[in-house]
């Protein structure tokens, strides 16, 4: 695990998710500024991800979240403190 500069975290999240899922759409929102002073905020940012990819077809919400967490596993410790996920297949 390496700590990434806060300004580069969204870029790294985007690259990891694009490599893992080739999404049809991907939006990443950095909500870290709203959590300044929160004890966990020192250990990583707060992010919201909306992703639409064929890889999620036929999978439960829990399975989709697990796939996203697996794709971001290198970033979770120290770079992502909180992650909100909206993951869907294109037809959902």
C-alpha positions in Angstrom: 0.0 0.0 0.0 1.3 3.4 -0.9 -0.4 6.7 0.1 -1.4 8.7 -3.0 -1.6 12.5 -2.9 -5.2 13.5 -2.3 -5.5 15.2 -5.7 -4.5 12.0 -7.5 -6.9 9.6 -5.8 -9.8 10.2 -8.2 -7.5 9.5 -11.1 -6.2 6.3 -9.6 -9.8 5.2 -8.8 -10.9 5.9 -12.3 -7.9 4.0 -13.9 -8.5 1.0 -11.6 -12.2 0.8 -12.4 -11.8 1.4 -16.1 -9.2 -1.4 -16.3 -11.3 -3.8 -14.3 -14.7 -3.2 -15.9 -14.5 -1.1 -19.1 -17.6 0.8 -17.9 -20.1 2.4 -20.2 -20.4 5.2 -17.7 -18.3 6.1 -14.7 -18.7 9.1 -12.3 -16.5 9.6 -9.3 -17.3 12.3 -6.7 -14.7 13.2 -4.1 -16.7 14.1 -0.9 -13.6 14.4 1.2 -13.9 18.2 1.8 -17.2 17.5 3.6 -15.4 15.3 6.1 -12.5 17.5 7.1 -11.9 17.1 10.8 -13.4 13.6 10.8 -10.9 11.3 12.5 -10.9 8.8 9.6 -10.4 11.5 7.0 -6.7 11.5 7.9 -6.5 7.9 6.6 -8.0 8.5 3.2 -10.7 10.2 1.3 -14.5 9.8 1.0 -15.8 9.0 -2.5 -19.0 8.2 -4.3 -18.8 6.0 -7.4 -21.5 5.5 -10.0 -20.6 2.8 -12.5 -22.5 1.1 -15.3 -20.7 -2.0 -16.8 -21.7 -5.3 -18.4 -19.7 -7.1 -15.7 -22.6 -6.4 -13.2 -25.2 -8.1 -15.3 -27.1 -10.8 -13.4 -25.3 -10.0 -10.1 -26.8 -8.8 -6.9 -25.9 -5.4 -5.4 -23.7 -7.1 -2.9 -21.8 -9.0 -5.6 -21.3 -5.7 -7.6 -20.0 -4.0 -4.5 -17.5 -6.8 -3.8 -16.3 -6.6 -7.4 -15.7 -2.8 -7.1 -13.9 -3.3 -3.7 -11.7 -6.0 -5.3 -10.8 -3.7 -8.2 -9.9 -0.9 -5.7 -8.1 -3.2 -3.1 -4.7 -1.5 -3.6 -6.3 1.9 -2.8 -8.5 0.9 0.1 -6.0 1.0 2.9 -4.7 4.6 3.4 -6.3 6.2 0.3 -10.0 5.4 0.6 -11.6 5.8 4.0 -15.3 5.7 2.9 -16.8 4.5 -0.4 -20.4 4.8 -1.6 -21.1 2.6 -4.6 -23.9 2.6 -7.2 -23.1 -0.2 -9.6 -25.4 -1.4 -12.3 -25.5 -3.3 -15.6 -26.4 -1.2 -18.7 -30.0 -2.6 -18.8 -30.7 -1.8 -15.1 
